[in-house]
Amino acid sequence: MAIVALGGRRAVDVPVVLLGASMLVAAAMLLPLAYLLVRATSTGAIWDELATESTREALVRTGVLAAAVTAGTVAVAVPLAWLTVRTDLPLQKVWSVLFALPLAVPSYVGAFTLVAALGPRGMLQDALEPLGIERLPEIYGFGGAWLVLTLFTFPYVYLPARAALRGIDRSMEEAARGLGSGALSTFFRVTLPQLRPAIAAGALLVALYTLSDFGAVSILRFDSLTRVIYIRYTSSFDRSSAAALALMLVALTFVVLAIEASTRGRGRYHASSRHGAPHIVRLGRWRWPALALCGAVAGASLVLPVSVIVYWLVRGIQGGQSLEFVREAAFNSVYASGLGALVAVVAAMPVALLAVRHPGWLSGLLERITYAGFGLPGITIALALVFFAANYATFLYQTLALLVFAYMVRFLPQAVGAVRASLLQVNPNTEKAAQGLGRGRAYVFSRITLPQVLPGVSGGAALVFLTVMKELPATLLLSPIGFDTLATEIWSATTEALFARAALPALLLVAISSVPMIMTVLREDRGQ
C-alpha cells in the first residue's frame, strides 16, 4: 500500500500497483510530445523552420482550412438536426441513420471517391466527353479538401446537436411561442443558444480532425502541415525539420483547444423541466425544399462515395482484378486493431480506477495527461516514435509492438472515457462489503467490479477497434515492412490512381465502420 494525499485535505489509501501503473501510462502518453520537443529544440530546427515563409504559409493554410471546415459542418449539421428532431419531415428515422453514416467513411476514402468521380479522368469527365466537355473545373487544392472534410465530418456536430435538441429545456420554447414568437424566431432566440455547448463540442472535434487529417489533404494535393511533415520525413535525410513541423502542428492543436476553452463561458444549460414531447413544427410547403436538402447532403456524403466504390469494384472484377490481396490486408487490420483495442483498454483500467475510486489532484492530473493523445495528430505521434525507436530502442523499430503502442497513445482517451463511465455506475459499497468480508482487492476487482463494467469496457474497446481500423499516418510510418492493412492498401492504390484496386478495401472499411453507427442511432431513437 501507499499513502498518498490524493484528496487534498486528507491522505487516501491507494494501492502501490494502481498508482504505479497509472503513472507509467501517463509517462507513455507524454513520451511522443517530450521527444518531439527535445528533438526540435536541441538542433534549433524549430527556430529555423519558423523563420521560413513556406512554414508560415503552411500554418496559415492549415488554420484557415480548419476554420472553414468547422464553419461548413455547423452550417450543414444544425439544420439537419433540427429537421430530424423538431419537424414532421417524412422518413425521419431513415434520414437520422443516413446523416450519421458519413462518419464511417474515412476522409481518405471520401477523397479517393471524389477524385474518381470528378477528377481529370473521372467518371463524370468520361460521361461528358461525348458532349464536347474536355475538362472539368479543378477539384484539387483548398476547395476539394474543404468539401471532402465537410461532407465526412459534419456528423461530429450533427449527432451531439441532435441529442441536445431532445434534452433541452422545452419550457422556454413554450413560453416564447406563448408570447407570439414563430417557429423560426423561437429557434434562433431560444433553442439555438441552448444548443451552444453541443455545437461547440462537435465543432471542436471537427477542428481537431481537420488539423490532424493526412489522407484527404494528401490525395487532394493541399499542402497542410500534415502533408508537409510527411514529405519532409520521406524526402529529407535530416528529419529534425519534420520534428519541428510536427511540434508546430501540436502547438496549433493546443491553440484550438485553448480557444474552445476560453469561449465555453459559464452559462447554465441544464433543463429544469421538459413538459413532455417537444413541439413539432409543420413544414407545410417547405417540406419539399427540406427533402431536397436532406437528399443532397445524403447523396453527396454517402450515396456518391458508395456508388463510386461499387462502380470501380465492378470494373476491377470485370478487368480481372484479383481480390486475394485484400484477405491478408483485412486480417492484418483486424489483428492490429484488436491488439490496439486490447492494449488501450488494459492501459485505461488503472487510470480510470484511480480517478473514480481515489479522486484527488494527482489522480485528476494523471487522467488529464492520458487525454494528451487526443491533441496529438497521428503523424506527430508516429514521427516521435520513429525518432525514439531509431535512436534509443532499435529493437522496437518497425515492429508491430511499436505500431500498437502508437495506437494506444492515439486512442487511449476513448478507452479511458468508456471505462470511467462504466466504473461510475458501479456502487462502491458492494466492493467495500466484499473487502470487509476479508476479500483482497484483486479478488474484489475480478469477481465484483470487472463483471459489472465489462459491457461498457467492451463498448470502449469496440470504439477503439473501429478507429484504429481507419488510422492512416501512424500505420504508414510505423507498420513493419510488408505489413499491409486496409488503410495502407487504399492509400497506396489511390496515390497511383489505381481506383479499382482501392475499391474493395475501401468498401470493407466503410461496411465495418457503419455497423456501430447504425446501432448507436437506432438505440438513441429507442431511448427517446
Buried (B, 14 or more C-beta within 10 A) or exposed (E): EEEBEBBEEEEBEBBEEBBEBBBEBBEBBBBBBEBBBBBBBEBEBBEBBEEEEEBEEBBEBBBEBBEBBBBBBBEBBBBBBBBBBBBEBEEBEEBBBBBBBBBBBBBBBBBBBBBBBBBEEBBEBEEEEEEEEEEEEEBBBBBBBBBBBBBBBBBBBBBBBBBBBBBBBBEBBBEBBEEEBEBEEBBEEBBBEBBBBBBBBBBBBBBBBBBBBBBBBBBBBBBBBBBBBBBBBEEEEEBBBBBBBBBBBBEBBEEBBEEBEEEEEEEEBEEEEEEEEBEEBEBEEBBEEBBEBBEEBBEBBBEBBBBBBEBBBEBBBEEEBEEEBBEBBBEBBBBBBBBBBBBBBBBBBBBBBBBBBBBBEBBEEBBEBBEBBBBBBBBBBBBBBBBBBEEEEEEBBBBBBBBBBBBBBBBBBBBBBBBBBBBEEBEEEEBEEBBEEEBEBEEBBEEBBBEBBEEBBBBBBBBBBBBBBBBBBBBBBBBEEEBBBBBBBBBBBBBEBBBBBBBBBBBBBBEBBBEBBBEBBBEBBEEE
